[in-house]
Amino acid sequence: GASAQSGASVAPAIDTLAWLEGTWIADADGSRVEEQWTAPAGGAMLGTSRTLRGGRMVAFEFLRIVARPGALVYIAQPGGRPPTEFALTSSGPGLAVFDNPAHDFPKRLSYRRTGQTLRVEVDGDEQGKALRDVYTFTLEGAR
């Protein structure tokens, strides 16, 4: 294969994130969060998220992970707003960490799958105060 330039990191292929595919459900505090991811195809994975409370959708988000030269990029559009990009900075079997240090909240998104459970940690700050949200999802049909 082609050798990488010295010091340049080579991003893993998007297929290595296939473990994220599926419908993930988190129930907490009277809310239900559903996050769905498609299989990797055409250099991208597409995701949607919605939060339900009291029988109503109270939040939604368009998500995607795209392969770019030398990088995998997580793109979030909460409420359909303009995209914010996070670069994959760490990955392994069932692990993907995406960072955007210039953003306030979140700065980091960490996805970790263990069996039929997906733990998502969202870290950042608002007005200088550190914030962390943690979601524990279960793969639909695995309950």
C-alpha positions in Angstrom: 0.0 0.0 0.0 0.9 3.7 -0.1 3.0 5.0 2.7 1.6 7.8 4.8 3.5 11.1 5.1 5.6 11.3 8.2 3.6 12.5 11.1 0.3 12.2 9.3 -2.2 9.9 10.9 -4.4 7.8 8.7 -8.0 7.7 9.7 -9.6 4.3 10.0 -12.1 3.3 7.3 -15.7 4.3 8.0 -16.5 0.5 7.9 -14.7 0.2 11.3 -17.7 2.1 12.8 -20.3 -0.4 11.5 -20.8 -1.4 15.2 -22.8 1.9 15.6 -25.5 0.8 13.1 -29.0 0.2 14.6 -31.7 1.9 16.6 -30.5 2.8 20.1 -33.0 3.6 22.9 -32.3 5.4 26.2 -35.1 5.9 28.8 -34.3 8.3 31.7 -36.0 11.0 33.7 -39.4 10.6 32.0 -37.7 11.1 28.6 -37.0 8.7 25.8 -34.0 9.3 23.5 -33.8 7.4 20.2 -30.7 7.5 18.1 -30.6 5.6 14.8 -27.6 5.0 12.5 -27.5 3.5 9.0 -24.8 1.0 7.9 -21.7 2.6 6.4 -22.2 3.1 2.6 -20.7 5.5 0.1 -18.3 6.8 2.6 -21.0 7.9 5.1 -23.2 6.9 7.9 -26.4 8.8 8.5 -28.0 9.2 11.9 -31.1 10.8 13.5 -31.9 11.5 17.1 -35.1 12.4 18.7 -36.2 13.1 22.3 -39.7 12.2 23.4 -41.3 13.5 26.6 -45.0 13.2 27.6 -45.9 11.7 24.2 -44.3 14.7 22.3 -41.1 15.1 20.4 -39.2 17.8 22.2 -35.9 17.7 20.4 -34.4 16.2 17.2 -31.0 16.1 15.5 -29.6 15.2 12.1 -26.3 13.4 12.3 -23.7 12.0 9.9 -20.2 10.6 9.9 -18.4 11.1 6.7 -15.0 9.9 5.3 -12.7 12.7 4.1 -9.1 12.4 3.0 -7.2 11.4 6.2 -10.2 11.9 8.5 -13.5 10.7 9.7 -15.8 13.6 10.6 -19.0 13.5 12.8 -21.4 16.3 11.8 -24.2 17.3 14.1 -27.2 19.5 13.2 -29.3 19.8 16.4 -32.8 21.0 15.5 -31.7 21.0 11.9 -29.5 24.0 12.5 -26.2 24.6 10.6 -23.7 21.8 11.0 -21.0 21.5 13.6 -18.1 19.2 12.8 -16.1 16.9 15.1 -13.0 15.0 14.0 -12.4 11.4 15.0 -9.4 11.6 17.4 -9.5 8.1 19.0 -11.0 4.8 18.0 -10.8 1.1 18.6 -13.2 -1.9 18.7 -16.5 -0.4 19.8 -15.0 3.0 20.6 -15.1 6.3 18.7 -14.2 9.7 20.2 -14.8 12.9 18.2 -13.4 16.3 19.1 -14.0 20.0 18.3 -12.0 22.0 20.9 -13.2 25.3 19.4 -16.9 24.6 20.1 -18.4 25.4 23.5 -20.8 22.5 24.1 -20.1 19.9 23.2 -16.3 19.8 22.6 -16.1 16.0 22.7 -18.5 13.1 21.9 -17.5 9.7 23.0 -19.3 6.5 21.8 -18.5 3.2 23.5 -20.4 0.0 22.7 -20.3 -3.0 25.1 -22.5 -5.9 23.9 -26.0 -4.5 23.3 -25.3 -1.3 25.3 -24.0 2.1 23.9 -22.7 4.7 26.3 -22.5 8.2 24.9 -20.6 10.9 26.8 -21.0 14.5 25.7 -18.4 16.9 27.2 -17.9 20.6 26.9 -18.6 23.9 28.7 -21.0 26.8 28.8 -19.9 30.1 30.2 -16.7 28.5 31.5 -18.5 25.8 33.5 -17.7 22.2 32.6 -20.7 20.1 31.5 -21.1 16.4 30.9 -24.2 14.5 29.7 -24.1 10.7 29.7 -26.6 8.6 27.8 -26.9 4.8 28.2 -28.6 3.3 25.1 -29.8 -0.3 24.5 -30.0 -1.7 21.0 -33.6 -2.0 20.0 -34.8 -5.6 20.1 -32.1 -6.5 22.7 -34.4 -5.8 25.7 
